[in-house]
Amino acid sequence: MSRFSSSRKTWLVHYHELVKTWTRRSSNSVDGEDVAHDAIAGMLEQDAARISNPRAYLHRSAANSLIQRQKREQPALTIPLQDLSEQDHPVVSGAEEAAYCGQLSEALLAALDELPPVCQQVFSCHRLEGWTVPEIASHLGLSVSSVEKYLTRSMRHLQLKLQQFSS
């Protein structure tokens, strides 16, 4: 039996289940069919005989493909504060809220000062400037993994230091 015919039988067994599952899980039926076809194409490009669990491979591949599709379609919306119109800036009404905002701002600045400079830079670029992790890595000459670690460290530190301000 040729490699093609054995691969064909492997994916045909799971084809209808794959299309049905991912059509139901995606935002529209076309995406579901596309990710199912992408998964099958990926399996056929490889040596399907080496895949120990074709069903699991197809479902994992389809899930990854759908996640990538959704990330491309819905980029994170980040707008720097200075780009907002005057009416879109946060407004504080009342002395009590103004005092609370002042205390929160001071606590945030103090918590940021406790972080190493590289963590401060990564946090500032990501949260204040709206840069992506790869952009920060390129700008600072760091690996993407390092930037992710610095960002995680910064966020955990700030969350710990500012938890008294959460509701």
Phi, psi and omega per residue, in radians:
M1 nan 2.348 -3.101
S2 -1.303 2.814 3.124
R3 -1.057 -0.692 -3.118
F4 -1.099 -0.798 -3.077
S5 -1.196 -0.618 3.103
S6 -1.225 -0.663 3.090
S7 -1.122 -0.699 -3.112
R8 -1.091 -0.766 3.131
K9 -1.126 -0.663 -3.122
T10 -1.068 -0.849 -3.083
W11 -1.364 -0.505 3.122
L12 -1.109 -0.592 3.135
V13 -1.042 -0.623 -3.033
H14 -1.830 -0.028 -3.000
Y15 -1.010 -0.956 -3.061
H16 -1.123 -0.716 3.108
E17 -1.086 -0.752 -3.121
L18 -1.098 -0.850 -3.140
V19 -1.092 -0.778 -3.119
K20 -1.093 -0.821 -3.110
T21 -1.084 -0.853 -3.033
W22 -1.413 -0.353 2.999
T23 -1.222 -0.697 3.134
R24 -1.193 -0.654 -3.065
R25 -1.443 -0.329 -3.098
S26 -1.546 2.951 -3.110
S27 -1.262 -0.414 3.058
N28 -2.586 2.814 -3.022
S29 -1.171 -0.531 -3.137
V30 -1.139 -0.749 3.100
D31 -1.071 -0.733 3.129
G32 -1.058 -0.786 3.116
E33 -1.165 -0.696 -3.135
D34 -1.107 -0.790 -3.125
V35 -1.189 -0.592 3.070
A36 -1.108 -0.789 3.135
H37 -1.167 -0.664 3.089
D38 -1.079 -0.724 3.134
A39 -1.113 -0.772 -3.138
I40 -1.153 -0.743 3.111
A41 -1.066 -0.710 3.103
G42 -1.093 -0.705 3.126
M43 -1.182 -0.702 -3.125
L44 -1.218 -0.498 3.094
E45 -1.226 -0.496 3.101
Q46 -1.586 3.084 3.040
D47 -1.467 1.777 -3.060
A48 -1.052 -0.440 3.139
A49 -1.159 -0.439 3.140
R50 -1.431 -0.192 3.136
I51 -1.458 2.019 -3.037
S52 -1.270 -0.569 -3.134
N53 -2.301 1.519 -3.063
P54 -1.011 -0.663 -3.125
R55 -1.090 -0.846 3.134
A56 -1.121 -0.719 3.113
Y57 -1.031 -0.834 -3.108
L58 -1.098 -0.760 -3.127
H59 -1.188 -0.719 3.126
R60 -1.150 -0.756 3.127
S61 -1.086 -0.741 3.116
A62 -1.136 -0.727 3.123
A63 -1.079 -0.804 3.126
N64 -1.083 -0.722 3.137
S65 -1.113 -0.733 3.135
L66 -1.149 -0.703 3.106
I67 -1.090 -0.792 3.121
Q68 -1.075 -0.725 3.116
R69 -1.050 -0.821 -3.106
Q70 -1.155 -0.639 3.101
K71 -1.137 -0.689 3.127
R72 -1.178 -0.654 -3.084
E73 -1.355 -0.498 -3.067
Q74 -2.171 1.266 3.116
P75 -1.137 2.625 -3.136
A76 -1.096 2.321 3.141
L77 -1.591 1.941 3.107
T78 -2.276 2.143 3.133
I79 -2.132 2.123 3.097
P80 -1.029 2.548 -3.076
L81 -0.987 -0.683 -3.109
Q82 -1.203 -0.309 3.112
D83 -1.484 -0.181 3.121
L84 -1.301 2.571 3.055
S85 -1.246 2.820 -3.096
E86 -0.987 -0.667 -3.112
Q87 -1.279 -0.294 3.139
D88 -1.602 -0.101 3.116
H89 -1.216 2.561 3.101
P90 -1.070 2.390 -3.110
V91 -1.984 2.386 3.097
V92 -1.893 2.217 3.122
S93 -2.031 2.058 3.089
G94 1.810 2.653 -3.089
A95 -1.177 -0.661 -3.109
E96 -1.128 -0.766 3.114
E97 -1.164 -0.652 3.118
A98 -1.112 -0.728 3.114
A99 -1.129 -0.753 3.120
Y100 -1.049 -0.800 3.134
C101 -1.115 -0.674 3.103
G102 -1.111 -0.767 3.115
Q103 -1.122 -0.726 3.127
L104 -1.114 -0.748 3.118
S105 -1.081 -0.778 3.124
E106 -1.115 -0.737 3.128
A107 -1.132 -0.686 3.113
L108 -1.109 -0.817 3.130
L109 -1.105 -0.706 3.118
A110 -1.130 -0.737 3.128
A111 -1.143 -0.695 3.101
L112 -1.120 -0.664 3.130
D113 -1.129 -0.424 3.134
E114 -1.330 -0.300 -3.116
L115 -1.417 2.671 3.028
P116 -1.074 2.663 -3.102
P117 -0.932 -0.696 -3.115
V118 -1.141 -0.641 3.086
C119 -1.156 -0.699 3.097
Q120 -1.071 -0.763 -3.141
Q121 -1.102 -0.813 -3.117
V122 -1.087 -0.803 3.132
F123 -1.061 -0.815 -3.120
S124 -1.070 -0.808 -3.139
C125 -1.096 -0.723 -3.061
H126 -1.350 -0.913 -3.016
R127 -1.484 -0.581 -3.081
L128 -1.678 -0.645 -3.113
E129 -1.647 -0.312 3.104
G130 1.402 0.351 3.139
W131 -1.316 2.672 3.055
T132 -1.449 2.861 3.135
V133 -1.035 -0.808 3.108
P134 -1.078 -0.624 3.100
E135 -1.118 -0.736 3.129
I136 -1.126 -0.775 -3.137
A137 -1.024 -0.787 3.139
S138 -1.137 -0.780 -3.104
H139 -1.120 -0.727 -3.077
L140 -1.624 -0.083 -3.132
G141 1.234 0.616 3.141
L142 -2.014 2.898 3.035
S143 -1.382 2.745 3.099
V144 -1.037 -0.713 3.137
S145 -1.054 -0.745 3.123
S146 -1.112 -0.751 3.129
V147 -1.073 -0.755 3.117
E148 -1.064 -0.728 3.132
K149 -1.143 -0.760 3.116
Y150 -1.117 -0.687 3.133
L151 -1.153 -0.764 3.108
T152 -1.082 -0.776 3.123
R153 -1.058 -0.772 3.141
S154 -1.088 -0.812 -3.103
M155 -1.125 -0.737 3.114
R156 -1.100 -0.753 3.141
H157 -1.082 -0.814 -3.134
L158 -1.141 -0.689 3.119
Q159 -1.084 -0.734 3.123
L160 -1.137 -0.798 -3.084
K161 -1.266 -0.458 -3.067
L162 -1.874 0.189 -3.085
Q163 -1.122 -0.413 3.102
Q164 -1.157 -0.337 -3.130
F165 -1.607 -0.141 3.139
S166 -1.397 2.647 -3.074
S167 -1.370 nan nan
